[in-house]
Amino acid sequence: MDATMYYRNADGSLSERTMLGDVDREVPLPAGATLISEAEFASGVTAWQHDVDGHRAELTAAEQAVMLADFTALTAAGIPAATARRLAGLPSDTDPGGPPASGAQGQGGGLPTAGSGVRG
């Protein structure tokens, strides 16, 4: 009969080990590890996944903030919005306050575009 052990390692990480077939002897744990229940293991994995998802969201938000700052600086320097969007790494369907990616006039955030009639 197969058997699965769940344990917490000395460093706090979680592990599971499945032994296949008939296990007629006690399988030693790694040094410093302690046995935990399947429920404790599942709870720990869920908490870890929650932490990973939160960290991923933080990284994504920081990356998007950098892209928006790059877009803003590029358009302030006179780069057309569509080009600035590409250079900043923004998806073409993103509207960071400038004209729509399709280049349609009269929509979006009102940044002047080439040919919009703005002259100095």
C-alpha positions as CSV (number, residue, x, y, z in Angstrom):
1,M,0.0,0.0,0.0
2,D,1.3,3.5,-0.9
3,A,2.0,5.9,1.9
4,T,2.5,9.7,1.8
5,M,4.4,11.7,4.5
6,Y,4.1,15.4,4.9
7,Y,6.8,17.3,6.8
8,R,8.2,20.7,7.6
9,N,11.9,21.0,7.0
10,A,14.3,22.7,9.4
11,D,14.3,25.8,7.2
12,G,10.5,26.0,7.3
13,S,9.8,24.7,3.8
14,L,7.2,22.0,3.3
15,S,7.7,18.6,1.6
16,E,5.8,15.6,0.8
17,R,7.1,12.1,0.1
18,T,5.2,9.2,-1.3
19,M,6.4,5.7,-1.0
20,L,5.1,3.3,-3.5
21,G,4.2,-0.3,-2.7
22,D,4.2,-1.9,0.7
23,V,6.3,0.1,3.2
24,D,7.3,-2.3,5.9
25,R,9.8,-0.1,7.6
26,E,9.9,3.4,9.0
27,V,11.2,5.9,6.5
28,P,13.6,8.4,8.1
29,L,12.9,12.2,7.8
30,P,15.6,14.6,6.7
31,A,17.6,16.1,9.6
32,G,15.5,18.6,11.5
33,A,12.2,17.8,9.8
34,T,9.0,17.3,11.7
35,L,5.9,15.4,10.5
36,I,2.8,17.4,9.9
37,S,-0.7,16.4,8.8
38,E,-2.0,16.6,5.2
39,A,-4.3,19.5,6.3
40,E,-1.3,21.4,7.7
41,F,0.6,20.7,4.5
42,A,-2.3,21.9,2.3
43,S,-2.8,25.0,4.4
44,G,0.9,25.8,4.2
45,V,0.9,25.4,0.4
46,T,-2.1,27.6,0.1
47,A,-0.5,30.3,2.2
48,W,2.7,30.1,0.1
49,Q,0.7,30.4,-3.1
50,H,-1.1,33.4,-1.7
51,D,2.3,35.0,-0.9
52,V,3.6,34.2,-4.4
53,D,0.4,35.7,-6.0
54,G,0.8,38.9,-3.9
55,H,4.4,39.3,-4.8
56,R,3.6,38.7,-8.5
57,A,0.9,41.5,-8.3
58,E,3.4,43.9,-6.7
59,L,6.0,43.2,-9.4
60,T,3.4,43.7,-12.1
61,A,2.2,47.0,-10.6
62,A,5.7,48.3,-10.3
63,E,6.5,47.3,-13.9
64,Q,3.3,49.0,-15.2
65,A,4.2,52.2,-13.2
66,V,7.6,52.2,-15.0
67,M,6.0,51.7,-18.4
68,L,3.6,54.6,-17.7
69,A,6.4,56.9,-16.5
70,D,8.3,56.0,-19.7
71,F,5.3,56.7,-21.9
72,T,4.7,60.0,-20.2
73,A,8.3,61.1,-20.6
74,L,8.4,60.0,-24.2
75,T,5.2,61.9,-25.1
76,A,6.4,64.9,-23.2
77,A,9.5,64.9,-25.4
78,G,7.4,65.0,-28.5
79,I,7.4,61.3,-29.4
80,P,4.0,60.3,-31.0
81,A,1.8,58.4,-28.6
82,A,1.8,55.2,-30.8
83,T,5.6,55.1,-30.9
84,A,5.9,56.0,-27.2
85,R,3.5,53.2,-26.4
86,R,5.7,50.7,-28.3
87,L,9.0,52.1,-26.8
88,A,7.6,52.0,-23.3
89,G,6.4,48.4,-23.7
90,L,2.7,49.2,-23.3
91,P,0.2,46.9,-25.0
92,S,-1.4,48.5,-28.0
93,D,-4.8,48.4,-26.3
94,T,-3.6,50.4,-23.3
95,D,-4.8,54.0,-23.0
96,P,-2.5,55.6,-20.5
97,G,-4.2,59.0,-20.9
98,G,-3.2,59.6,-24.5
99,P,-5.0,59.0,-27.8
100,P,-6.3,55.5,-28.5
101,A,-3.8,53.0,-30.0
102,S,-5.9,53.0,-33.2
103,G,-4.9,56.7,-33.7
104,A,-8.5,57.9,-33.9
105,Q,-8.8,61.7,-33.3
106,G,-11.1,63.2,-30.7
107,Q,-10.9,60.4,-28.1
108,G,-8.5,59.5,-25.4
109,G,-6.6,61.8,-23.0
110,G,-6.1,64.6,-25.4
111,L,-2.4,64.6,-26.0
112,P,-1.5,66.3,-29.3
113,T,-0.5,63.9,-32.1
114,A,1.3,64.5,-35.3
115,G,-1.1,66.3,-37.7
116,S,-3.5,67.4,-35.0
117,G,-3.1,71.1,-36.0
118,V,-1.0,72.1,-33.0
119,R,1.7,74.5,-34.2
120,G,4.1,76.7,-32.5
